[in-house]
């Protein structure tokens, strides 16, 4: 069982939260969620007990204000107590009503105005107590050591109703009990989410943006804190990731990213240089082959030209046969025949 204590100045807002559905959910969204998780999101609140008060949120608020006038000095007259069971644990409505009474007795408001309300929109049973710290005698309920008192009450109720026992916060434990190992699933989940986000984030803005996507609100000041979807605030140092450590990891990621970019550019330049050298060598080889081709072609032409010259007659012989000359002369001197 887990308990929570808070005080405030507004009766109306606390009573409205206890009695009404979540404001951010539309009617369609309530029906869709009910089909999805099989929980009651519409009319989620069931009043288990009215103590010295009655009516709707407006009537209750007015009644609380009337009694509050008995003590003008108190600045925060509203007391809000919450008790939540562990998953899969169930108590009857009468048992929950009795738990509410014991809680009211522990905080000194058993005779004050309060309502005990059961909410049915979560997997774990939980009740809310909205109480007036100012009694009918004008005295104000003491809220000192409220967290320690709540932790002790939860331990007693766990034993009484045979519920799962949960370790109290370390601050309320004995030195011996503080050495006991503890498992906080909420913190373990946050730790894993931070680790996974830091693997891919190179800047704080990118880190914060990704954590918001995972459902966390990030608060950065002198340190860093995270608020999950249940409005629970956890310091980064509680899960081993202080602001200084996160910034150091992000700085290393930036340097590594720059180094990779530089190596890629160097690789591209080397590749381009090799490509250019290869192309130049190829061009020289082609040019050399072309020149060789040209030389071979010229050599073939020279051979063919020389052969053609040999085939063509470039001179006349100096020697003439005398007999042939005489025959030609006789033919010239032969007289023509008369008719």
Secondary structure, DSSP 8 states (H G I E B T S, - for coil): -EEEEEEES-HHHHHHHHHS--TT--HHHHHHHHHHH----TT-EEEEEEES--SSHHHHHHHHHHHHTT-TT-S--EEEEEEE--TT----HHHHHHHHHHHHHHTT-TTS-EEEEEE-SSSS-EEEEEEESB-TTS-B---TTHHHHHHHHHHHHHHHTT-------GGGS-TTGGGS----HHHHHHHHHHHHHHHH--SHHHHHHHHHHTT-EEEESSSEEEE-TT--EEEGGGGT--HHHHHHHHHHHHHHHHHHHHHHHHHHHHHHHHHHHHHHHHHHHHHHHHHHHHHHHHHHHHHHHHHHHHHS-----S---HHHHHHHHHHHH------
